[in-house]
Structure formats: C-alpha cells, structure tokens
Amino acid sequence: MNLKISLAKKTLIFYSIIGFVIGCASIYNLIWGVILHKTPTYRIGLFSLFGFIIFPVLIISTYLKNKCVIERDNIQIEKIKYSFSEYDFLITTHQLAFKDRSLFSIFRKDYFDFVIKETNTNNIVFETDLDVFQKDIEKMKRAFPAGKIKYQ
C-alpha cells in the first residue's frame, strides 16, 4: 500500500488561502497601479508586485519538503528513504500550554511529532511536527506495517 501525505497539510491550506488573496492583490497592483497608472501605488514591494509568483513557489516548496510516501518496505521523506528494518518510527503526543500554542491552532490541546530513530544506535535521524488532521494521522498508522510504528 502506498500512501502519499504532506506532513504540513494545515500549513499548505493556510498558505493557499493567504496566497490566493495576496496573488490577486499583487496582480491588481501590478496591472492597474504600475503598468496602467489607474490607481495610486503607495508601496512597491516584493509581495505587492510579485506575490502571484512568490506564494505558488512557497506552496510548492513546502509541499515538496514535507512530502511523505509510505510504501510496503520503506518510507520516503523528501528524497531520503528510511527502511523499516533499519529504523524505528514513533508518533509522540504532547500537550502545550495555552501561551505556547500557535495562533492558528490555539484551541488544539494535543500536538503530534513524527520521529525516526536508528534501530541499532537509537539516534534520532528525523523529527518533525505533524501539522495534519487527526484523520491523516489515523491513515498513517494504518499504512505502516503491523508493529513498525510506536506511539508515545
């Protein structure tokens, strides 16, 4: 079973919404403000002129950096493959105080981390926050072979 998932799905959704608004505003500012001189241009900056280019690049790079493919015998994050025989996989849960929570998930209590450790040396090779929905975490748990993922 192959499962492709982005480890930063909520961030991608946020960037997509903000990127659409900034992209439309930057195209408007570029065409009507700078090229046609029909509206006053108060500030010419990177986002006000080229936000329609910058945000799609930001979204694509975020997706590629956090793309995770779970296959039958290994897991691939970015371009690095981690085999199930050489690495241990953990999904850890922790709770944050209200003051330490991010602005976009202020009411969420449980936060999840995805950790990959070497089996022999127990060194942490990869660790990241799982910025996905609970449904996606359940899909990840089902995609791993039996006994290959641990929960803490």
Backbone as CSV, one residue per row, in Angstrom:
resi,resn,N_x,N_y,N_z,CA_x,CA_y,CA_z,C_x,C_y,C_z
1,MET,0.839,-1.184,0.000,0.000,0.000,0.000,0.881,1.242,0.000
2,ASN,0.629,2.127,-0.925,1.330,3.409,-0.980,0.427,4.499,-0.440
3,LEU,0.970,5.297,0.452,0.236,6.443,0.979,1.113,7.668,0.809
4,LYS,0.608,8.654,0.085,1.307,9.927,-0.073,0.587,10.939,0.793
5,ILE,1.348,11.594,1.646,0.763,12.568,2.558,1.772,13.692,2.777
6,SER,1.267,14.875,2.985,2.123,16.002,3.331,2.128,16.135,4.847
7,LEU,3.302,16.234,5.426,3.424,16.346,6.873,3.050,17.740,7.376
8,ALA,2.784,18.665,6.464,2.400,20.033,6.837,1.137,20.438,6.081
9,LYS,0.117,19.615,6.140,-1.105,19.851,5.376,-1.829,21.128,5.805
10,LYS,-1.904,21.374,7.102,-2.596,22.584,7.582,-1.858,23.847,7.144
11,THR,-0.550,23.801,7.148,0.246,24.942,6.695,0.016,25.200,5.213
12,LEU,-0.064,24.129,4.424,-0.329,24.287,2.997,-1.699,24.903,2.738
13,ILE,-2.694,24.497,3.502,-4.026,25.073,3.343,-4.003,26.555,3.695
14,PHE,-3.312,26.898,4.787,-3.204,28.308,5.181,-2.485,29.121,4.112
15,TYR,-1.347,28.616,3.595,-0.621,29.324,2.546,-1.473,29.474,1.290
16,SER,-2.276,28.479,0.977,-3.114,28.548,-0.218,-4.159,29.646,-0.109
17,ILE,-4.778,29.767,1.056,-5.790,30.806,1.243,-5.151,32.193,1.214
18,ILE,-4.087,32.370,1.981,-3.402,33.658,2.021,-2.767,33.971,0.661
19,GLY,-2.204,32.943,0.026,-1.559,33.140,-1.270,-2.528,33.576,-2.348
20,PHE,-3.753,33.065,-2.306,-4.749,33.475,-3.290,-5.082,34.960,-3.143
21,VAL,-5.287,35.400,-1.917,-5.622,36.808,-1.664,-4.462,37.711,-2.051
22,ILE,-3.257,37.362,-1.631,-2.085,38.188,-1.952,-1.785,38.150,-3.447
23,GLY,-1.992,37.004,-4.076,-1.768,36.898,-5.517,-2.704,37.794,-6.312
24,CYS,-3.987,37.764,-5.961,-4.958,38.636,-6.650,-4.634,40.108,-6.421
25,ALA,-4.290,40.465,-5.190,-3.960,41.859,-4.891,-2.682,42.293,-5.603
26,SER,-1.705,41.412,-5.700,-0.462,41.803,-6.361,-0.634,41.933,-7.872
27,ILE,-1.482,41.080,-8.464,-1.760,41.239,-9.899,-2.497,42.557,-10.149
28,TYR,-3.464,42.850,-9.290,-4.191,44.122,-9.400,-3.234,45.301,-9.270
29,ASN,-2.359,45.259,-8.274,-1.411,46.348,-8.050,-0.431,46.477,-9.211
30,LEU,-0.006,45.363,-9.767,0.955,45.396,-10.870,0.314,45.954,-12.136
31,ILE,-0.887,45.462,-12.464,-1.501,45.886,-13.728,-2.075,47.292,-13.629
32,TRP,-2.980,47.521,-12.671,-3.664,48.812,-12.624,-2.827,49.902,-11.954
33,GLY,-1.916,49.533,-11.076,-1.130,50.550,-10.395,0.145,50.914,-11.106
34,VAL,0.904,49.916,-11.538,2.225,50.188,-12.108,2.167,50.322,-13.628
35,ILE,1.494,49.376,-14.283,1.507,49.382,-15.751,0.555,50.432,-16.328
36,LEU,-0.709,50.454,-15.859,-1.704,51.360,-16.436,-1.823,52.697,-15.712
37,HIS,-1.270,52.822,-14.532,-1.319,54.040,-13.710,-2.755,54.514,-13.459
38,LYS,-3.690,53.594,-13.254,-5.081,53.966,-12.991,-5.368,54.091,-11.506
39,THR,-4.608,53.417,-10.671,-4.766,53.541,-9.217,-3.419,53.949,-8.638
40,PRO,-3.456,54.694,-7.541,-2.169,55.097,-6.946,-1.460,53.888,-6.319
41,THR,-0.172,53.846,-6.497,0.643,52.799,-5.911,1.442,53.427,-4.789
42,TYR,1.086,53.064,-3.572,1.745,53.667,-2.418,3.033,52.952,-2.058
43,ARG,3.043,51.678,-2.225,4.215,50.914,-1.825,4.490,49.873,-2.904
44,ILE,5.676,49.867,-3.398,6.067,48.852,-4.372,7.070,47.949,-3.679
45,GLY,6.635,46.757,-3.419,7.486,45.802,-2.729,7.385,44.441,-3.376
46,LEU,8.076,43.517,-2.793,8.133,42.176,-3.350,6.758,41.525,-3.382
47,PHE,6.003,41.576,-2.280,4.695,40.935,-2.237,3.648,41.736,-3.001
48,SER,3.791,43.050,-3.037,2.774,43.844,-3.719,2.884,43.721,-5.233
49,LEU,4.032,43.379,-5.755,4.175,43.237,-7.204,4.270,41.787,-7.668
50,PHE,4.959,40.954,-6.936,5.213,39.599,-7.426,4.725,38.521,-6.470
51,GLY,3.687,38.820,-5.689,3.117,37.832,-4.783,2.486,36.670,-5.515
52,PHE,2.038,36.896,-6.750,1.452,35.823,-7.537,2.501,34.829,-8.017
53,ILE,3.770,35.181,-7.908,4.857,34.250,-8.236,5.447,33.658,-6.958
54,ILE,5.634,34.478,-5.940,6.300,34.043,-4.718,5.484,33.008,-3.949
55,PHE,4.181,33.245,-3.787,3.386,32.314,-2.992,3.213,30.950,-3.640
56,PRO,2.989,30.833,-4.951,2.970,29.480,-5.528,4.307,28.745,-5.359
57,VAL,5.410,29.465,-5.464,6.713,28.839,-5.239,6.839,28.392,-3.786
58,LEU,6.358,29.216,-2.854,6.370,28.869,-1.438,5.513,27.636,-1.167
59,ILE,4.347,27.558,-1.775,3.459,26.409,-1.585,4.084,25.141,-2.150
60,ILE,4.653,25.221,-3.341,5.270,24.046,-3.968,6.477,23.578,-3.165
61,SER,7.311,24.512,-2.715,8.493,24.104,-1.947,8.102,23.514,-0.589
62,THR,7.050,24.041,0.044,6.576,23.476,1.312,6.048,22.069,1.100
63,TYR,5.318,21.861,0.022,4.802,20.522,-0.270,5.938,19.536,-0.518
64,LEU,6.902,19.921,-1.346,7.997,19.005,-1.673,8.872,18.704,-0.462
65,LYS,9.067,19.680,0.415,9.892,19.472,1.603,9.210,18.561,2.614
66,ASN,7.883,18.532,2.642,7.148,17.759,3.630,6.400,16.569,3.029
67,LYS,6.714,16.205,1.806,6.049,15.071,1.161,6.566,13.766,1.748
68,CYS,5.635,12.927,2.158,5.970,11.645,2.776,5.252,10.545,2.011
69,VAL,6.006,9.531,1.575,5.436,8.399,0.870,5.729,7.149,1.694
70,ILE,4.656,6.508,2.154,4.794,5.276,2.937,4.530,4.107,2.000
71,GLU,5.554,3.275,1.818,5.440,2.103,0.948,5.454,0.843,1.802
72,ARG,5.507,-0.291,1.164,5.444,-1.554,1.885,6.697,-1.833,2.716
73,ASP,7.865,-1.464,2.209,9.101,-1.796,2.921,9.927,-0.581,3.354
74,ASN,9.499,0.622,3.000,10.238,1.810,3.422,9.321,3.025,3.439
75,ILE,9.871,4.104,3.931,9.175,5.389,3.942,10.133,6.412,3.345
76,GLN,9.592,7.284,2.502,10.423,8.285,1.846,9.926,9.668,2.231
77,ILE,10.844,10.473,2.772,10.567,11.861,3.100,11.572,12.697,2.318
78,GLU,11.066,13.642,1.556,11.845,14.362,0.555,12.434,13.330,-0.400
79,LYS,13.755,13.208,-0.448,14.378,12.215,-1.327,15.092,11.124,-0.545
80,ILE,14.943,11.125,0.762,15.628,10.158,1.623,14.679,9.021,1.946
81,LYS,15.162,7.794,1.757,14.359,6.613,2.071,14.835,6.008,3.385
82,TYR,13.873,5.677,4.235,14.137,5.035,5.513,13.460,3.669,5.488
83,SER,14.271,2.600,5.575,13.682,1.261,5.518,13.179,0.853,6.902
84,PHE,12.170,0.006,6.912,11.570,-0.424,8.168,12.502,-1.332,8.964
85,SER,13.453,-1.972,8.307,14.363,-2.864,9.024,15.482,-2.113,9.743
86,GLU,15.827,-0.913,9.290,16.943,-0.173,9.866,16.517,0.955,10.818
87,TYR,15.264,1.341,10.785,14.814,2.486,11.566,13.559,2.156,12.360
88,ASP,13.407,2.834,13.496,12.188,2.774,14.299,11.408,4.064,14.057
89,PHE,10.096,3.949,14.031,9.231,5.090,13.744,8.311,5.324,14.926
90,LEU,8.229,6.574,15.347,7.418,6.938,16.510,6.493,8.100,16.168
91,ILE,5.301,8.050,16.720,4.421,9.217,16.726,4.213,9.555,18.189
92,THR,4.757,10.683,18.600,4.659,11.082,20.001,3.600,12.162,20.152
93,THR,2.960,12.162,21.292,1.923,13.139,21.602,2.378,13.972,22.788
94,HIS,2.179,15.250,22.702,2.462,16.124,23.835,1.436,17.259,23.855
95,GLN,1.277,17.841,25.009,0.342,18.945,25.168,1.138,20.221,25.451
96,LEU,0.648,21.304,24.904,1.302,22.595,25.108,0.416,23.493,25.957
97,ALA,1.065,24.343,26.712,0.325,25.342,27.479,-0.299,26.343,26.515
98,PHE,-1.313,27.032,26.967,-2.050,27.963,26.112,-1.140,29.039,25.534
99,LYS,-0.181,29.506,26.307,0.710,30.574,25.838,1.701,30.093,24.785
100,ASP,1.973,28.775,24.727,2.936,28.239,23.773,2.311,27.780,22.465
101,ARG,0.995,27.787,22.365,0.313,27.321,21.159,0.413,28.356,20.059
102,SER,0.412,27.861,18.823,0.472,28.785,17.691,-0.876,29.473,17.505
103,LEU,-0.860,30.549,16.815,-2.057,31.343,16.622,-3.126,30.593,15.823
104,PHE,-2.708,29.716,14.926,-3.642,29.040,14.046,-4.246,27.788,14.661
105,SER,-3.672,27.293,15.727,-4.242,26.118,16.399,-4.319,26.374,17.894
106,ILE,-4.953,27.456,18.242,-4.995,27.912,19.634,-5.855,27.004,20.511
107,PHE,-6.879,26.374,19.945,-7.784,25.553,20.740,-7.419,24.073,20.721
108,ARG,-6.363,23.715,20.030,-5.930,22.326,19.955,-5.037,22.017,21.151
109,LYS,-5.320,20.925,21.841,-4.529,20.566,23.021,-3.394,19.613,22.690
110,ASP,-3.683,18.581,21.905,-2.692,17.545,21.613,-1.926,17.879,20.340
111,TYR,-0.626,17.804,20.439,0.253,18.027,19.304,1.042,16.748,19.071
112,PHE,1.296,16.433,17.805,1.954,15.197,17.450,3.289,15.487,16.786
113,ASP,4.269,14.643,17.076,5.577,14.690,16.437,5.828,13.360,15.759
114,PHE,6.514,13.405,14.633,6.904,12.190,13.922,8.415,12.066,14.052
115,VAL,8.877,10.950,14.622,10.290,10.768,14.929,10.774,9.485,14.257
116,ILE,11.956,9.555,13.645,12.602,8.378,13.062,13.935,8.203,13.774
117,LYS,14.132,6.996,14.344,15.376,6.675,15.060,16.053,5.483,14.400
118,GLU,17.380,5.469,14.481,18.118,4.288,14.036,17.879,3.158,15.022
119,THR,17.726,1.951,14.526,17.424,0.818,15.396,18.608,0.466,16.288
120,ASN,19.805,0.438,15.743,20.982,-0.003,16.497,21.463,1.037,17.507
121,THR,21.594,2.283,17.082,22.202,3.307,17.938,21.185,4.171,18.671
122,ASN,19.942,4.104,18.281,18.873,4.893,18.900,19.057,6.400,18.692
123,ASN,19.818,6.794,17.675,19.988,8.209,17.328,18.776,8.691,16.556
124,ILE,18.351,9.909,16.844,17.232,10.493,16.111,17.751,11.015,14.773
125,VAL,17.196,10.489,13.696,17.608,10.857,12.354,16.711,11.958,11.792
126,PHE,15.429,11.890,12.124,14.455,12.837,11.582,13.388,13.082,12.638
127,GLU,13.033,14.347,12.819,11.975,14.694,13.765,11.258,15.933,13.238
128,THR,9.935,15.869,13.209,9.152,16.998,12.733,7.782,17.004,13.399
129,ASP,7.194,18.184,13.437,5.831,18.303,13.931,4.883,17.810,12.850
130,LEU,3.886,17.050,13.257,2.849,16.630,12.319,1.770,17.705,12.316
131,ASP,1.731,18.462,11.274,0.755,19.537,11.142,-0.356,19.071,10.205
132,VAL,-0.988,17.965,10.606,-2.035,17.340,9.805,-3.280,17.157,10.660
133,PHE,-4.348,16.744,10.022,-5.590,16.475,10.726,-5.524,15.106,11.401
134,GLN,-6.395,14.882,12.371,-6.437,13.606,13.095,-6.717,12.447,12.135
135,LYS,-7.524,12.687,11.128,-7.849,11.667,10.131,-6.589,11.216,9.381
136,ASP,-5.688,12.148,9.105,-4.446,11.816,8.399,-3.499,11.012,9.283
137,ILE,-3.501,11.281,10.579,-2.670,10.500,11.497,-3.162,9.064,11.545
138,GLU,-4.471,8.874,11.532,-5.028,7.521,11.509,-4.669,6.801,10.216
139,LYS,-4.676,7.517,9.088,-4.261,6.922,7.814,-2.794,6.495,7.865
140,MET,-1.955,7.328,8.483,-0.542,6.984,8.609,-0.359,5.727,9.454
141,LYS,-1.097,5.633,10.550,-0.992,4.465,11.417,-1.381,3.190,10.679
142,ARG,-2.424,3.281,9.848,-2.864,2.109,9.090,-1.916,1.760,7.955
143,ALA,-1.199,2.741,7.413,-0.312,2.497,6.276,0.976,1.793,6.679
144,PHE,1.399,1.953,7.925,2.608,1.270,8.385,2.318,-0.208,8.570
145,PRO,3.298,-1.069,8.296,3.104,-2.495,8.583,2.907,-2.715,10.080
146,ALA,2.290,-3.801,10.429,1.975,-4.094,11.831,3.243,-4.124,12.676
147,GLY,3.238,-3.384,13.766,4.346,-3.367,14.712,5.511,-2.474,14.331
148,LYS,5.437,-1.767,13.209,6.565,-0.935,12.774,6.495,0.499,13.290
149,ILE,5.360,0.893,13.829,5.254,2.250,14.374,4.843,2.150,15.839
150,LYS,5.459,3.005,16.648,5.178,3.026,18.081,4.551,4.357,18.437
151,TYR,3.785,4.360,19.512,3.105,5.562,19.970,3.577,5.877,21.381
152,GLN,3.816,7.136,21.634,4.203,7.565,22.975,3.409,8.770,23.369
